[in-house]
């Protein structure tokens, strides 16, 4: 079956293998000749024509039609001289089969007509007895040609099945790589939102404690210092809890994915409840603890979880950047959410002095490198089919606006 399934025109070592096959068929022809039979006993000319008729078989797959013509050129005189008709039959059948198995149906039919037509017509006109025998031989030749055609179509079928299987496998691999890339991107966004927000608050609260300690050492405000340190501890506990939840989800994801390819959706369900607009009050409070005046206005109800989660993360990142890069102590941040025209509108505007370097609000990180805040917010908006704009405000500060359609129910990735 492996030999039948293999494409003969591209098979490896086909010339060497055909040479061995031609030698084996020639040995068989010699054995048949030595056993005797009808016709004149072979003489040197018969042996020469018989063995020469097997030489073209060496190139039967490289040049099928030429090989058949070579066999016919030697076998024709052999039969014309009325030698034993049996020995050349294997070589002739092999050449005809090769033409049928490697060529088109049209070429095969034309070859059969060219080989059988003159013989059948000639015998029919000259000798009716030989004409009947020619028809019997023609039946075997036609059968060989049809077997070759069937084998060719079978190879086409096997090749198409293999191609479909390979294409399906490539599709599965591409889908797996896409899911891995999406999951890595989601993890990067979640960790960025979590750590950037928490670290920014800790930094601001630490600065407040340091200012209280150094502003007037003789009149140390212990209550203010204790409050700042308590805020730092609370922020650390919150960040640690959220980080632990994220890591647990990742570990659960690895376990479920290891159980089978169809478990990806199950792993996505283990992420836990998505944050939504109900948590915006907590974000505003953390901004106030960090020293900013946060004005929150929410006029939206019945928001889908995916859209609410995207809005929450956008506000969280925009508020973090405003606190980090606002550049003034009496910073005011106005956060507004409302529904209009079938979409949730989000606006975060501050009156700070920070510019924009593309990092997502304000100047970039302190080391001058470009951050991922703006990129992450745009990805959050796109994940639910929305858009996001960020840049300097109309008069001062920095402004982030987003439009999130309410018709999408996709999970945030």
C-alpha positions as YAML, in Angstrom:
chain: A
units: angstrom
residues:
- id: 1
  name: UNK
  ca: [0.00, 0.00, 0.00]
- id: 2
  name: UNK
  ca: [2.88, 2.36, 0.68]
- id: 3
  name: UNK
  ca: [4.21, 1.76, -2.83]
- id: 4
  name: UNK
  ca: [0.77, 2.33, -4.34]
- id: 5
  name: UNK
  ca: [0.19, 5.52, -2.35]
- id: 6
  name: UNK
  ca: [3.56, 6.98, -3.32]
- id: 7
  name: UNK
  ca: [3.50, 9.35, -6.29]
- id: 8
  name: UNK
  ca: [5.56, 7.52, -8.98]
- id: 9
  name: UNK
  ca: [6.88, 10.67, -10.66]
- id: 10
  name: UNK
  ca: [8.41, 12.00, -7.43]
- id: 11
  name: UNK
  ca: [9.34, 8.77, -5.66]
- id: 12
  name: UNK
  ca: [12.94, 8.67, -4.37]
- id: 13
  name: UNK
  ca: [15.48, 6.44, -6.18]
- id: 14
  name: UNK
  ca: [12.91, 5.67, -8.87]
- id: 15
  name: UNK
  ca: [15.50, 5.00, -11.62]
- id: 16
  name: UNK
  ca: [17.47, 2.60, -9.45]
- id: 17
  name: UNK
  ca: [14.33, 0.79, -8.33]
- id: 18
  name: UNK
  ca: [13.03, 0.58, -11.91]
- id: 19
  name: UNK
  ca: [16.37, -0.88, -13.05]
- id: 20
  name: UNK
  ca: [16.04, -3.63, -10.44]
- id: 21
  name: UNK
  ca: [12.42, -4.20, -11.46]
- id: 22
  name: UNK
  ca: [13.38, -4.37, -15.18]
- id: 23
  name: UNK
  ca: [16.04, -6.95, -14.34]
- id: 24
  name: UNK
  ca: [13.50, -9.04, -12.41]
- id: 25
  name: UNK
  ca: [10.98, -8.90, -15.26]
- id: 26
  name: UNK
  ca: [13.72, -9.88, -17.74]
- id: 27
  name: UNK
  ca: [14.63, -12.91, -15.61]
- id: 28
  name: UNK
  ca: [10.94, -13.88, -15.56]
- id: 29
  name: UNK
  ca: [10.76, -13.57, -19.36]
- id: 30
  name: UNK
  ca: [13.82, -15.77, -19.76]
- id: 31
  name: UNK
  ca: [12.30, -18.38, -17.43]
- id: 32
  name: UNK
  ca: [9.07, -18.38, -19.45]
- id: 33
  name: UNK
  ca: [11.04, -18.80, -22.69]
- id: 34
  name: UNK
  ca: [13.02, -21.74, -21.32]
- id: 35
  name: UNK
  ca: [9.80, -23.45, -20.27]
- id: 36
  name: UNK
  ca: [8.77, -23.59, -23.92]
- id: 37
  name: UNK
  ca: [5.39, -22.92, -25.43]
- id: 38
  name: UNK
  ca: [3.80, -21.91, -28.70]
- id: 39
  name: UNK
  ca: [5.70, -20.38, -31.58]
- id: 40
  name: UNK
  ca: [9.23, -20.76, -32.84]
- id: 41
  name: UNK
  ca: [11.92, -21.65, -30.33]
- id: 42
  name: UNK
  ca: [13.98, -18.57, -29.46]
- id: 43
  name: UNK
  ca: [17.17, -17.99, -31.40]
- id: 44
  name: UNK
  ca: [19.83, -15.28, -30.89]
- id: 45
  name: UNK
  ca: [17.62, -12.69, -32.62]
- id: 46
  name: UNK
  ca: [14.66, -13.59, -30.38]
- id: 47
  name: UNK
  ca: [16.82, -13.31, -27.26]
- id: 48
  name: UNK
  ca: [18.16, -9.98, -28.42]
- id: 49
  name: UNK
  ca: [14.70, -8.52, -29.10]
- id: 50
  name: UNK
  ca: [13.29, -9.97, -25.89]
- id: 51
  name: UNK
  ca: [16.03, -8.65, -23.59]
- id: 52
  name: UNK
  ca: [16.24, -5.30, -25.42]
- id: 53
  name: UNK
  ca: [12.50, -4.85, -24.81]
- id: 54
  name: UNK
  ca: [13.17, -4.74, -21.06]
- id: 55
  name: UNK
  ca: [15.81, -2.00, -21.15]
- id: 56
  name: UNK
  ca: [13.32, 0.91, -21.59]
- id: 57
  name: UNK
  ca: [11.65, -0.16, -18.34]
- id: 58
  name: UNK
  ca: [14.58, 1.44, -16.48]
- id: 59
  name: UNK
  ca: [13.10, 4.86, -17.36]
- id: 60
  name: UNK
  ca: [9.42, 3.88, -17.17]
- id: 61
  name: UNK
  ca: [8.57, 6.47, -14.49]
- id: 62
  name: UNK
  ca: [10.86, 9.18, -15.81]
- id: 63
  name: UNK
  ca: [9.58, 8.88, -19.42]
- id: 64
  name: UNK
  ca: [6.50, 6.60, -19.38]
- id: 65
  name: UNK
  ca: [5.43, 7.05, -23.02]
- id: 66
  name: UNK
  ca: [8.99, 6.79, -24.36]
- id: 67
  name: UNK
  ca: [9.52, 3.62, -22.34]
- id: 68
  name: UNK
  ca: [6.31, 2.11, -23.78]
- id: 69
  name: UNK
  ca: [7.38, 3.01, -27.31]
- id: 70
  name: UNK
  ca: [10.75, 1.38, -26.69]
- id: 71
  name: UNK
  ca: [9.12, -1.81, -25.45]
- id: 72
  name: UNK
  ca: [6.74, -1.88, -28.44]
- id: 73
  name: UNK
  ca: [9.63, -1.24, -30.86]
- id: 74
  name: UNK
  ca: [11.33, -4.43, -29.66]
- id: 75
  name: UNK
  ca: [8.28, -6.58, -28.97]
- id: 76
  name: UNK
  ca: [6.60, -5.80, -32.32]
- id: 77
  name: UNK
  ca: [9.27, -7.50, -34.47]
- id: 78
  name: UNK
  ca: [9.42, -10.30, -31.88]
- id: 79
  name: UNK
  ca: [5.72, -11.06, -32.40]
- id: 80
  name: UNK
  ca: [5.99, -10.53, -36.16]
- id: 81
  name: UNK
  ca: [8.61, -13.29, -36.38]
- id: 82
  name: UNK
  ca: [6.15, -15.62, -34.59]
- id: 83
  name: UNK
  ca: [8.30, -16.35, -31.54]
- id: 84
  name: UNK
  ca: [6.77, -17.55, -28.26]
- id: 85
  name: UNK
  ca: [4.21, -14.81, -27.41]
- id: 86
  name: UNK
  ca: [4.24, -15.33, -23.62]
- id: 87
  name: UNK
  ca: [7.71, -13.94, -22.51]
- id: 88
  name: UNK
  ca: [7.20, -10.27, -23.54]
- id: 89
  name: UNK
  ca: [3.80, -10.02, -21.83]
- id: 90
  name: UNK
  ca: [5.05, -8.93, -18.33]
- id: 91
  name: UNK
  ca: [7.18, -6.10, -19.76]
- id: 92
  name: UNK
  ca: [4.33, -4.90, -21.99]
- id: 93
  name: UNK
  ca: [1.81, -4.96, -19.15]
- id: 94
  name: UNK
  ca: [4.21, -3.07, -16.86]
- id: 95
  name: UNK
  ca: [4.81, -0.37, -19.50]
- id: 96
  name: UNK
  ca: [1.08, 0.04, -20.18]
- id: 97
  name: UNK
  ca: [0.28, 0.20, -16.46]
- id: 98
  name: UNK
  ca: [2.92, 2.90, -15.96]
- id: 99
  name: UNK
  ca: [1.45, 5.06, -18.72]
- id: 100
  name: UNK
  ca: [-2.03, 4.73, -17.23]
- id: 101
  name: UNK
  ca: [-0.92, 5.35, -13.63]
- id: 102
  name: UNK
  ca: [1.18, 8.43, -14.42]
- id: 103
  name: UNK
  ca: [-0.82, 10.17, -17.16]
- id: 104
  name: UNK
  ca: [-4.22, 11.63, -17.79]
- id: 105
  name: UNK
  ca: [-7.23, 9.57, -18.76]
- id: 106
  name: UNK
  ca: [-7.15, 11.08, -22.23]
- id: 107
  name: UNK
  ca: [-3.53, 10.09, -22.77]
- id: 108
  name: UNK
  ca: [-4.24, 6.59, -21.48]
- id: 109
  name: UNK
  ca: [-7.18, 6.09, -23.83]
- id: 110
  name: UNK
  ca: [-5.21, 7.38, -26.80]
- id: 111
  name: UNK
  ca: [-2.34, 5.05, -25.91]
- id: 112
  name: UNK
  ca: [-4.71, 2.06, -25.70]
- id: 113
  name: UNK
  ca: [-6.21, 2.90, -29.10]
- id: 114
  name: UNK
  ca: [-2.76, 3.34, -30.64]
- id: 115
  name: UNK
  ca: [-1.54, -0.01, -29.30]
- id: 116
  name: UNK
  ca: [-4.65, -2.10, -29.92]
- id: 117
  name: UNK
  ca: [-6.23, -0.46, -32.96]
- id: 118
  name: UNK
  ca: [-3.81, -1.50, -35.72]
- id: 119
  name: UNK
  ca: [-3.49, -5.06, -34.40]
- id: 120
  name: UNK
  ca: [-7.23, -5.70, -34.05]
- id: 121
  name: UNK
  ca: [-8.09, -4.08, -37.37]
- id: 122
  name: UNK
  ca: [-5.28, -5.86, -39.23]
- id: 123
  name: UNK
  ca: [-6.17, -9.28, -37.85]
- id: 124
  name: UNK
  ca: [-9.85, -8.68, -38.49]
- id: 125
  name: UNK
  ca: [-9.19, -7.98, -42.15]
- id: 126
  name: UNK
  ca: [-6.78, -10.86, -42.72]
- id: 127
  name: UNK
  ca: [-7.61, -13.67, -40.32]
- id: 128
  name: UNK
  ca: [-10.89, -13.90, -38.40]
- id: 129
  name: UNK
  ca: [-9.52, -16.58, -36.03]
- id: 130
  name: UNK
  ca: [-6.61, -14.37, -34.98]
- id: 131
  name: UNK
  ca: [-9.01, -11.43, -34.76]
- id: 132
  name: UNK
  ca: [-10.96, -13.23, -32.00]
- id: 133
  name: UNK
  ca: [-7.75, -14.01, -30.16]
- id: 134
  name: UNK
  ca: [-6.70, -10.37, -30.51]
- id: 135
  name: UNK
  ca: [-9.97, -9.29, -28.91]
- id: 136
  name: UNK
  ca: [-9.29, -11.58, -25.95]
- id: 137
  name: UNK
  ca: [-5.81, -10.10, -25.54]
- id: 138
  name: UNK
  ca: [-7.25, -6.61, -25.91]
- id: 139
  name: UNK
  ca: [-9.53, -7.27, -22.94]
- id: 140
  name: UNK
  ca: [-6.52, -7.91, -20.73]
- id: 141
  name: UNK
  ca: [-4.76, -4.81, -22.00]
- id: 142
  name: UNK
  ca: [-7.85, -2.66, -21.39]
- id: 143
  name: UNK
  ca: [-8.11, -4.12, -17.89]
- id: 144
  name: UNK
  ca: [-4.49, -3.15, -17.18]
- id: 145
  name: UNK
  ca: [-5.12, 0.39, -18.40]
- id: 146
  name: UNK
  ca: [-8.18, 0.77, -16.20]
- id: 147
  name: UNK
  ca: [-6.29, -0.58, -13.20]
- id: 148
  name: UNK
  ca: [-3.66, 2.10, -13.79]
- id: 149
  name: UNK
  ca: [-6.35, 4.79, -14.00]
- id: 150
  name: UNK
  ca: [-7.95, 3.55, -10.78]
- id: 151
  name: UNK
  ca: [-4.60, 3.59, -8.99]
- id: 152
  name: UNK
  ca: [-3.99, 7.14, -10.19]
- id: 153
  name: UNK
  ca: [-7.35, 8.34, -8.86]
- id: 154
  name: UNK
  ca: [-6.73, 6.50, -5.62]
- id: 155
  name: UNK
  ca: [-3.43, 8.36, -5.24]
- id: 156
  name: UNK
  ca: [-5.23, 11.65, -5.84]
- id: 157
  name: UNK
  ca: [-7.75, 10.73, -3.16]
- id: 158
  name: UNK
  ca: [-5.05, 9.79, -0.63]
- id: 159
  name: UNK
  ca: [-3.11, 12.97, -1.42]
- id: 160
  name: UNK
  ca: [-6.21, 15.11, -0.93]
- id: 161
  name: UNK
  ca: [-6.99, 13.40, 2.40]
- id: 162
  name: UNK
  ca: [-3.42, 13.92, 3.59]
- id: 163
  name: UNK
  ca: [-3.48, 17.55, 2.43]
- id: 164
  name: UNK
  ca: [-6.74, 18.21, 4.28]
- id: 165
  name: UNK
  ca: [-5.35, 16.57, 7.42]
- id: 166
  name: UNK
  ca: [-2.17, 18.64, 7.22]
- id: 167
  name: UNK
  ca: [-4.17, 21.81, 6.59]
- id: 168
  name: UNK
  ca: [-6.40, 21.03, 9.57]
- id: 169
  name: UNK
  ca: [-3.32, 20.39, 11.71]
- id: 170
  name: UNK
  ca: [-1.78, 23.68, 10.62]
- id: 171
  name: UNK
  ca: [-5.05, 25.42, 11.41]
- id: 172
  name: UNK
  ca: [-5.10, 23.88, 14.89]
- id: 173
  name: UNK
  ca: [-1.49, 24.89, 15.49]
- id: 174
  name: UNK
  ca: [-2.15, 28.43, 14.30]
- id: 175
  name: UNK
  ca: [-5.23, 28.62, 16.50]
- id: 176
  name: UNK
  ca: [-3.22, 27.35, 19.48]
- id: 177
  name: UNK
  ca: [-0.49, 29.93, 18.83]
- id: 178
  name: UNK
  ca: [-3.12, 32.66, 18.49]
- id: 179
  name: UNK
  ca: [-4.73, 31.68, 21.78]
- id: 180
  name: UNK
  ca: [-1.35, 31.61, 23.50]
- id: 181
  name: UNK
  ca: [-0.52, 35.06, 22.12]
- id: 182
  name: UNK
  ca: [-3.90, 36.43, 23.23]
- id: 183
  name: UNK
  ca: [-3.48, 34.91, 26.67]
- id: 184
  name: UNK
  ca: [0.00, 36.36, 27.07]
- id: 185
  name: UNK
  ca: [-1.30, 39.76, 26.00]
- id: 186
  name: UNK
  ca: [-4.17, 39.53, 28.47]
- id: 187
  name: UNK
  ca: [-1.81, 38.55, 31.28]
- id: 188
  name: UNK
  ca: [0.51, 41.44, 30.41]
- id: 189
  name: UNK
  ca: [-2.41, 43.89, 30.49]
- id: 190
  name: UNK
  ca: [-3.73, 42.56, 33.80]
- id: 191
  name: UNK
  ca: [-0.32, 42.64, 35.48]
- id: 192
  name: UNK
  ca: [0.36, 46.13, 34.11]
- id: 193
  name: UNK
  ca: [-2.98, 47.45, 35.35]
- id: 194
  name: UNK
  ca: [-2.55, 45.84, 38.75]
- id: 195
  name: UNK
  ca: [1.10, 46.63, 39.44]
- id: 196
  name: UNK
  ca: [1.20, 50.09, 37.85]
- id: 197
  name: UNK
  ca: [-1.81, 51.22, 39.86]
- id: 198
  name: UNK
  ca: [-0.61, 49.76, 43.16]
- id: 199
  name: UNK
  ca: [3.01, 50.88, 42.79]
- id: 200
  name: UNK
  ca: [1.91, 54.39, 41.87]
- id: 201
  name: UNK
  ca: [-0.25, 54.64, 44.99]
- id: 202
  name: UNK
  ca: [2.53, 53.25, 47.17]
- id: 203
  name: UNK
  ca: [4.96, 55.75, 45.68]
- id: 204
  name: UNK
  ca: [2.64, 58.68, 46.32]
- id: 205
  name: UNK
  ca: [1.84, 57.53, 49.85]
- id: 206
  name: UNK
  ca: [5.53, 57.02, 50.60]
- id: 207
  name: UNK
  ca: [6.24, 60.54, 49.38]
- id: 208
  name: UNK
  ca: [3.54, 61.86, 51.71]
- id: 209
  name: UNK
  ca: [5.06, 60.02, 54.67]
- id: 210
  name: UNK
  ca: [8.56, 61.24, 53.80]
- id: 211
  name: UNK
  ca: [7.29, 64.81, 53.48]
- id: 212
  name: UNK
  ca: [5.62, 64.64, 56.88]
- id: 213
  name: UNK
  ca: [8.80, 63.26, 58.46]
- id: 214
  name: UNK
  ca: [11.09, 65.90, 56.96]
- id: 215
  name: UNK
  ca: [8.86, 68.99, 56.78]
- id: 216
  name: UNK
  ca: [9.04, 69.87, 60.48]
- id: 217
  name: UNK
  ca: [10.90, 67.29, 62.59]
- id: 218
  name: UNK
  ca: [10.30, 69.34, 65.78]
- id: 219
  name: UNK
  ca: [6.52, 69.12, 65.37]
- id: 220
  name: UNK
  ca: [6.15, 65.63, 63.97]
- id: 221
  name: UNK
  ca: [2.59, 64.77, 63.03]
- id: 222
  name: UNK
  ca: [2.57, 61.17, 64.16]
- id: 223
  name: UNK
  ca: [-1.07, 60.71, 63.22]
- id: 224
  name: UNK
  ca: [-0.38, 61.74, 59.61]
- id: 225
  name: UNK
  ca: [2.64, 59.46, 59.41]
- id: 226
  name: UNK
  ca: [0.68, 56.55, 60.84]
- id: 227
  name: UNK
  ca: [-2.16, 57.20, 58.38]
- id: 228
  name: UNK
  ca: [0.27, 57.27, 55.43]
- id: 229
  name: UNK
  ca: [1.91, 54.04, 56.55]
- id: 230
  name: UNK
  ca: [-1.50, 52.41, 57.04]
- id: 231
  name: UNK
  ca: [-2.47, 53.46, 53.52]
- id: 232
  name: UNK
  ca: [0.75, 51.91, 52.18]
- id: 233
  name: UNK
  ca: [0.08, 48.67, 54.06]
- id: 234
  name: UNK
  ca: [-3.49, 48.57, 52.79]
- id: 235
  name: UNK
  ca: [-2.40, 49.13, 49.23]
- id: 236
  name: UNK
  ca: [0.19, 46.35, 49.56]
- id: 237
  name: UNK
  ca: [-2.41, 43.95, 50.92]
- id: 238
  name: UNK
  ca: [-4.79, 44.76, 48.10]
- id: 239
  name: UNK
  ca: [-2.08, 44.35, 45.48]
- id: 240
  name: UNK
  ca: [-0.92, 41.08, 47.02]
- id: 241
  name: UNK
  ca: [-4.47, 39.71, 47.00]
- id: 242
  name: UNK
  ca: [-5.06, 40.67, 43.38]
- id: 243
  name: UNK
  ca: [-1.68, 39.25, 42.37]
- id: 244
  name: UNK
  ca: [-2.44, 36.00, 44.17]
- id: 245
  name: UNK
  ca: [-5.78, 35.76, 42.36]
- id: 246
  name: UNK
  ca: [-4.05, 36.33, 39.02]
- id: 247
  name: UNK
  ca: [-1.45, 33.65, 39.75]
- id: 248
  name: UNK
  ca: [-4.13, 31.17, 40.83]
- id: 249
  name: UNK
  ca: [-5.97, 31.76, 37.57]
- id: 250
  name: UNK
  ca: [-2.74, 31.15, 35.62]
- id: 251
  name: UNK
  ca: [-2.05, 27.93, 37.51]
- id: 252
  name: UNK
  ca: [-5.61, 26.75, 36.92]
- id: 253
  name: UNK
  ca: [-5.24, 27.66, 33.24]
- id: 254
  name: UNK
  ca: [-2.07, 25.51, 32.94]
- id: 255
  name: UNK
  ca: [-3.82, 22.58, 34.61]
- id: 256
  name: UNK
  ca: [-6.92, 22.73, 32.43]
- id: 257
  name: UNK
  ca: [-4.98, 23.23, 29.19]
- id: 258
  name: UNK
  ca: [-2.85, 20.23, 30.05]
- id: 259
  name: UNK
  ca: [-6.03, 18.15, 30.22]
- id: 260
  name: UNK
  ca: [-6.93, 18.76, 26.58]
- id: 261
  name: UNK
  ca: [-7.20, 21.24, 23.74]
- id: 262
  name: UNK
  ca: [-10.91, 21.72, 24.28]
- id: 263
  name: UNK
  ca: [-10.44, 23.10, 27.79]
- id: 264
  name: UNK
  ca: [-9.43, 26.63, 26.83]
- id: 265
  name: UNK
  ca: [-12.88, 28.05, 27.33]
- id: 266
  name: UNK
  ca: [-13.08, 26.33, 30.70]
- id: 267
  name: UNK
  ca: [-9.83, 27.96, 31.72]
- id: 268
  name: UNK
  ca: [-11.15, 31.36, 30.69]
- id: 269
  name: UNK
  ca: [-14.13, 30.84, 33.00]
- id: 270
  name: UNK
  ca: [-11.74, 30.48, 35.96]
- id: 271
  name: UNK
  ca: [-10.61, 34.08, 35.83]
- id: 272
  name: UNK
  ca: [-13.06, 35.01, 38.52]
- id: 273
  name: UNK
  ca: [-15.55, 37.89, 38.49]
- id: 274
  name: UNK
  ca: [-14.59, 40.71, 36.16]
- id: 275
  name: UNK
  ca: [-14.23, 44.19, 37.67]
- id: 276
  name: UNK
  ca: [-16.97, 46.56, 36.58]
- id: 277
  name: UNK
  ca: [-18.26, 50.07, 36.94]
- id: 278
  name: UNK
  ca: [-19.42, 49.20, 40.47]
- id: 279
  name: UNK
  ca: [-15.77, 49.27, 41.47]
- id: 280
  name: UNK
  ca: [-15.15, 52.79, 40.19]
- id: 281
  name: UNK
  ca: [-15.98, 54.28, 43.60]
- id: 282
  name: UNK
  ca: [-13.08, 52.30, 45.07]
- id: 283
  name: UNK
  ca: [-10.76, 53.58, 42.35]
- id: 284
  name: UNK
  ca: [-11.84, 57.14, 43.07]
- id: 285
  name: UNK
  ca: [-11.16, 56.64, 46.75]
- id: 286
  name: UNK
  ca: [-7.64, 55.33, 46.10]
- id: 287
  name: UNK
  ca: [-7.01, 58.39, 43.95]
- id: 288
  name: UNK
  ca: [-8.13, 60.62, 46.79]
- id: 289
  name: UNK
  ca: [-5.87, 58.77, 49.20]
- id: 290
  name: UNK
  ca: [-3.02, 59.47, 46.79]
- id: 291
  name: UNK
  ca: [-3.70, 63.19, 47.13]
- id: 292
  name: UNK
  ca: [-5.82, 63.94, 44.07]
- id: 293
  name: UNK
  ca: [-9.29, 65.38, 44.06]
- id: 294
  name: UNK
  ca: [-11.36, 62.85, 42.14]
- id: 295
  name: UNK
  ca: [-14.82, 63.80, 40.89]
- id: 296
  name: UNK
  ca: [-16.74, 60.72, 39.79]
- id: 297
  name: UNK
  ca: [-19.97, 60.81, 37.78]
- id: 298
  name: UNK
  ca: [-21.61, 57.57, 36.60]
- id: 299
  name: UNK
  ca: [-24.87, 57.70, 34.63]
- id: 300
  name: UNK
  ca: [-25.08, 54.18, 33.24]
- id: 301
  name: UNK
  ca: [-27.06, 51.05, 34.12]
- id: 302
  name: UNK
  ca: [-27.24, 47.54, 32.72]
- id: 303
  name: UNK
  ca: [-23.72, 47.60, 31.34]
- id: 304
  name: UNK
  ca: [-22.52, 44.19, 29.98]
- id: 305
  name: UNK
  ca: [-19.74, 42.65, 32.14]
- id: 306
  name: UNK
  ca: [-17.18, 42.78, 29.34]
- id: 307
  name: UNK
  ca: [-17.82, 46.47, 28.63]
- id: 308
  name: UNK
  ca: [-17.85, 47.28, 32.34]
- id: 309
  name: UNK
  ca: [-14.53, 45.51, 32.84]
- id: 310
  name: UNK
  ca: [-12.95, 47.39, 29.93]
- id: 311
  name: UNK
  ca: [-14.24, 50.70, 31.30]
- id: 312
  name: UNK
  ca: [-12.92, 49.87, 34.77]
- id: 313
  name: UNK
  ca: [-9.42, 49.10, 33.47]
- id: 314
  name: UNK
  ca: [-9.36, 52.22, 31.30]
- id: 315
  name: UNK
  ca: [-10.36, 54.45, 34.22]
- id: 316
  name: UNK
  ca: [-7.85, 52.68, 36.47]
- id: 317
  name: UNK
  ca: [-4.95, 53.27, 34.07]
- id: 318
  name: UNK
  ca: [-5.98, 56.85, 33.25]
- id: 319
  name: UNK
  ca: [-6.37, 57.69, 36.95]
- id: 320
  name: UNK
  ca: [-2.99, 56.09, 37.74]
- id: 321
  name: UNK
  ca: [-1.27, 58.12, 35.04]
- id: 322
  name: UNK
  ca: [-2.98, 61.32, 36.17]
- id: 323
  name: UNK
  ca: [-1.77, 60.82, 39.76]
- id: 324
  name: UNK
  ca: [1.69, 59.85, 38.61]
- id: 325
  name: UNK
  ca: [2.25, 62.57, 36.03]
- id: 326
  name: UNK
  ca: [-0.13, 65.32, 37.10]
- id: 327
  name: UNK
  ca: [2.71, 67.52, 38.33]
- id: 328
  name: UNK
  ca: [0.73, 69.47, 40.96]
- id: 329
  name: UNK
  ca: [-0.41, 68.94, 44.53]
- id: 330
  name: UNK
  ca: [-3.98, 70.17, 44.07]
- id: 331
  name: UNK
  ca: [-4.62, 67.89, 41.10]
- id: 332
  name: UNK
  ca: [-8.25, 67.46, 40.10]
- id: 333
  name: UNK
  ca: [-9.35, 64.45, 38.06]
- id: 334
  name: UNK
  ca: [-12.85, 64.33, 36.60]
- id: 335
  name: UNK
  ca: [-14.12, 60.86, 35.74]
- id: 336
  name: UNK
  ca: [-17.38, 60.55, 33.85]
- id: 337
  name: UNK
  ca: [-19.29, 57.56, 32.43]
- id: 338
  name: UNK
  ca: [-22.61, 57.81, 30.60]
- id: 339
  name: UNK
  ca: [-24.51, 55.99, 27.88]
- id: 340
  name: UNK
  ca: [-25.35, 57.54, 24.53]
- id: 341
  name: UNK
  ca: [-26.21, 56.17, 21.09]
- id: 342
  name: UNK
  ca: [-25.91, 52.55, 22.16]
- id: 343
  name: UNK
  ca: [-22.43, 52.95, 23.65]
- id: 344
  name: UNK
  ca: [-20.79, 53.62, 26.98]
- id: 345
  name: UNK
  ca: [-18.81, 56.86, 26.93]
- id: 346
  name: UNK
  ca: [-15.83, 57.16, 29.27]
- id: 347
  name: UNK
  ca: [-14.00, 60.41, 30.02]
- id: 348
  name: UNK
  ca: [-11.06, 60.94, 32.37]
- id: 349
  name: UNK
  ca: [-9.71, 64.50, 32.43]
- id: 350
  name: UNK
  ca: [-7.18, 66.10, 34.77]
- id: 351
  name: UNK
  ca: [-5.89, 69.63, 35.16]
- id: 352
  name: UNK
  ca: [-2.26, 68.64, 35.63]
- id: 353
  name: UNK
  ca: [0.78, 69.89, 33.81]
- id: 354
  name: UNK
  ca: [2.03, 66.60, 32.36]
- id: 355
  name: UNK
  ca: [2.48, 66.17, 28.61]
- id: 356
  name: UNK
  ca: [2.17, 63.03, 26.52]
- id: 357
  name: UNK
  ca: [4.92, 60.87, 25.07]
- id: 358
  name: UNK
  ca: [2.61, 58.06, 24.04]
- id: 359
  name: UNK
  ca: [2.95, 56.25, 27.33]
- id: 360
  name: UNK
  ca: [-0.67, 56.66, 28.18]
- id: 361
  name: UNK
  ca: [-1.16, 59.88, 29.99]
- id: 362
  name: UNK
  ca: [1.29, 62.42, 31.19]
- id: 363
  name: UNK
  ca: [4.98, 62.20, 30.61]
- id: 364
  name: UNK
  ca: [6.49, 58.76, 30.41]
- id: 365
  name: UNK
  ca: [8.11, 56.74, 33.15]
- id: 366
  name: UNK
  ca: [10.74, 58.45, 35.21]
- id: 367
  name: UNK
  ca: [13.58, 56.80, 33.31]
- id: 368
  name: UNK
  ca: [12.44, 58.32, 30.03]
- id: 369
  name: UNK
  ca: [11.36, 55.04, 28.43]
- id: 370
  name: UNK
  ca: [7.99, 54.76, 26.75]
- id: 371
  name: UNK
  ca: [5.35, 52.97, 28.81]
- id: 372
  name: UNK
  ca: [2.50, 50.66, 27.85]
- id: 373
  name: UNK
  ca: [-0.41, 52.53, 29.42]
- id: 374
  name: UNK
  ca: [-1.88, 54.05, 26.26]
- id: 375
  name: UNK
  ca: [-1.30, 50.82, 24.32]
- id: 376
  name: UNK
  ca: [-3.05, 48.83, 27.05]
- id: 377
  name: UNK
  ca: [-6.02, 51.20, 27.16]
- id: 378
  name: UNK
  ca: [-6.45, 51.06, 23.39]
- id: 379
  name: UNK
  ca: [-6.34, 47.26, 23.52]
- id: 380
  name: UNK
  ca: [-8.96, 47.26, 26.27]
- id: 381
  name: UNK
  ca: [-11.24, 49.39, 24.13]
- id: 382
  name: UNK
  ca: [-10.66, 47.27, 20.99]
- id: 383
  name: UNK
  ca: [-11.39, 44.07, 22.93]
- id: 384
  name: UNK
  ca: [-15.06, 45.10, 23.10]
- id: 385
  name: UNK
  ca: [-15.16, 46.76, 19.66]
- id: 386
  name: UNK
  ca: [-14.61, 50.29, 20.92]
- id: 387
  name: UNK
  ca: [-12.21, 53.16, 20.32]
- id: 388
  name: UNK
  ca: [-10.05, 55.30, 22.57]
- id: 389
  name: UNK
  ca: [-8.43, 58.72, 22.20]
- id: 390
  name: UNK
  ca: [-5.85, 60.24, 24.53]
- id: 391
  name: UNK
  ca: [-3.99, 63.51, 24.47]
- id: 392
  name: UNK
  ca: [-3.68, 66.97, 25.97]
- id: 393
  name: UNK
  ca: [-6.95, 68.49, 27.16]
- id: 394
  name: UNK
  ca: [-8.62, 71.40, 25.38]
- id: 395
  name: UNK
  ca: [-7.18, 73.94, 27.83]
- id: 396
  name: UNK
  ca: [-4.91, 72.12, 30.25]
- id: 397
  name: UNK
  ca: [-3.98, 68.74, 31.61]
- id: 398
  name: UNK
  ca: [-4.55, 65.43, 29.90]
- id: 399
  name: UNK
  ca: [-7.74, 63.76, 28.69]
- id: 400
  name: UNK
  ca: [-8.68, 60.16, 27.89]
- id: 401
  name: UNK
  ca: [-11.97, 59.44, 26.12]
- id: 402
  name: UNK
  ca: [-13.36, 56.06, 25.07]
- id: 403
  name: UNK
  ca: [-16.46, 54.84, 23.27]
- id: 404
  name: UNK
  ca: [-17.44, 51.26, 24.09]
- id: 405
  name: UNK
  ca: [-20.39, 49.70, 22.20]
- id: 406
  name: UNK
  ca: [-22.94, 48.00, 24.43]
- id: 407
  name: UNK
  ca: [-23.89, 45.33, 21.88]
- id: 408
  name: UNK
  ca: [-20.71, 43.29, 22.35]
- id: 409
  name: UNK
  ca: [-20.79, 40.42, 24.85]
- id: 410
  name: UNK
  ca: [-17.27, 39.15, 24.23]
- id: 411
  name: UNK
  ca: [-15.04, 38.31, 27.11]
- id: 412
  name: UNK
  ca: [-12.28, 40.80, 27.81]
- id: 413
  name: UNK
  ca: [-8.98, 39.31, 26.70]
...
